[in-house]
Amino acid sequence: MAVDISPNKDQGVLKEIIKEGVGDETPSPGNTVIVHYIGTLLDGTKFDSSKDRNEPFQFELKKGSVIKAWDIGVATMKKNEVAVLTCAPKYAYGKNGSPPKIPPDATLKFEIEMIDWKGEDLSPEKNGSIERYQIVQGKDYITPQEGALVNVHLVGTYNGKIFEDRDVQFSLGEGEDCGVIEGVEKALESFKSGEKSRLKIKSKYAFKNVGKPEFDIPPNATVEYTVELKSFEKAVESWSLKNNQQVEQAKLYKEKGTNYFKANKYNLAIKMYKKVASFLEYEDSFEGDLKTQRNDLILSAHLNLALCYLKMDQNVEAKDSCNEALKLSPQNEKALFRRGQAYLALASPEIAIKDFQEVLKVEPKNTAAVKQIGICNNLIKKQLEKEKKLYANMFDKFAQEDKQ
C-alpha cells in the first residue's frame, strides 16, 4: 500500500515498499547514495533505467541534484530496500517535462533499490577520511568558524565500545588542549547549531599512528564520534573592533600562544601567533602609540612563529617567518639568529654563517652566535674536504682512462 510521504501531505510523493530493507538507518543530507532505478510513465512506458546500463546511479542527497521526489523518497529508504515512488509533476519535471521521453505535467513512477550510501565527505582532501551522517539537522545557516566558542557533547566509540562520553566547551581550533581530535574540530566547521551527527574519522584526523592506549585504541584506527553542537558564540572579528580593541585582542592571542608554547603545544601556539599577525594585518588606520604597539606585536608574532617552527623542525617555515620579521626590523638580533639556525638545519652553513656574523655586528657579546659560527666553519671545512676528495677521485679515474 502506497503512503503519502510528501512534506505537505498533498499526495505529491507516494511510496510503496516492495522489499523491506535491513537495519534502522536511513541516509542523511549530504550523503552520497547508490541506487538502481527504473523510471516509467503511468502507462508503463519505460523512459530510463540504470539497470539497462549495468551501472548504479549515485547522487548527493538533499543537494538539489535530482528531482524533489527523489530527495524526499530516497531519504526514507533503508539498505537493500526496494520501493516504488509515484511522483506528481510538481515533484518531478513539472509543466515542461523532460523532452523527448517525459511529456509536460507527467506523473512518474520510479522503482528504486537502495544499494548503499556513503557519509558526506568533510575532509579537506575529499578522500573520505572524515564522513558525516546526520541524525538531527541543525537550525539557521550559520556555522562556527575558527575561534568560535563551541559547546558540544561528544561520544567516542571504537569497535562499538564507548571510550569517551562528555560535554566540552572550547574555542574552535584549540580543541587539542581539551583532548578533542582534529577530525571532530574540522567537522564542527560544517555543523549548525543544534545539529547532531555521527562521524567516521580515519586515523589521520584521529589518533594517527600512535593510537590511544588508555582507550584501547591501536595505531592507525578508524573511530566514530556522535557529536552534538549544543550552541556556539561567533569568533571576534577584527573589522568589528576599534583599533585599541584590536590591539588588546591581539595581546590576548599572544598570551595564549606563549602559554601553549610553554606547554610544548607548538601547533596551538602557531595558530595563536598567526592570529596576532592576521588580526592586525591592515595598518592604514593605526596612528601614534597604537601603531607602535601594532608593529611590536606583529614583529613578536613572527619571531615567535620562527621559534615554534624551529622546535618542530619546520625549517623552511622558520626561515620565512624570520624574513617577515626582518622586513619590520632589518637588524633584529633574534630574527637573524633564528634564520641562521634555520639555514644551518637546512644544510646551508655557508648562508647561515652570514646571519650569525650579522648578529655579532648588532651584539658583539652574543656568545651563542660565536658558537654557531664555529659550527658553521667546521661544517664548511668538512664539506670542502669532501668535495676535494671527490674531485681527486674523479681526476684519478680520468687519468687512468687516458692511459688506457
HELIX and SHEET records of a PDB file:
HELIX    1   1 LYS A   68  VAL A   74  1                                   7    
HELIX    2   2 PRO A   89  TYR A   91  5                                   3    
HELIX    3   3 GLY A  175  CYS A  178  5                                   4    
HELIX    4   4 GLU A  182  LEU A  188  1                                   7    
HELIX    5   5 SER A  203  TYR A  205  5                                   3    
HELIX    6   6 PRO A  213  PHE A  215  5                                   3    
HELIX    7   7 SER A  238  SER A  240  5                                   3    
HELIX    8   8 ASN A  243  LYS A  262  1                                  20    
HELIX    9   9 TYR A  266  PHE A  279  1                                  14    
HELIX   10  10 GLY A  288  LYS A  311  1                                  24    
HELIX   11  11 ASN A  315  LEU A  328  1                                  14    
HELIX   12  12 GLU A  333  ALA A  345  1                                  13    
HELIX   13  13 PRO A  349  VAL A  362  1                                  14    
HELIX   14  14 THR A  367  LYS A  403  1                                  37    
SHEET    1   A 6 VAL A   3  ASP A   4  0                                        
SHEET    2   A 6 VAL A  13  LYS A  19 -1                                        
SHEET    3   A 6 VAL A  82  CYS A  87 -1                                        
SHEET    4   A 6 LEU A 108  LYS A 118 -1                                        
SHEET    5   A 6 THR A  32  LEU A  41 -1                                        
SHEET    6   A 6 LYS A  46  SER A  49 -1                                        
SHEET    1   B 6 VAL A   3  ASP A   4  0                                        
SHEET    2   B 6 VAL A  13  LYS A  19 -1                                        
SHEET    3   B 6 VAL A  82  CYS A  87 -1                                        
SHEET    4   B 6 LEU A 108  LYS A 118 -1                                        
SHEET    5   B 6 THR A  32  LEU A  41 -1                                        
SHEET    6   B 6 PHE A  57  GLU A  60 -1                                        
SHEET    1   C 6 GLU A 120  ASP A 121  0                                        
SHEET    2   C 6 ILE A 130  VAL A 136 -1                                        
SHEET    3   C 6 LYS A 196  ILE A 201 -1                                        
SHEET    4   C 6 VAL A 223  GLU A 233 -1                                        
SHEET    5   C 6 LEU A 149  TYR A 158 -1                                        
SHEET    6   C 6 LYS A 161  SER A 171 -1                                        
END                                                                             
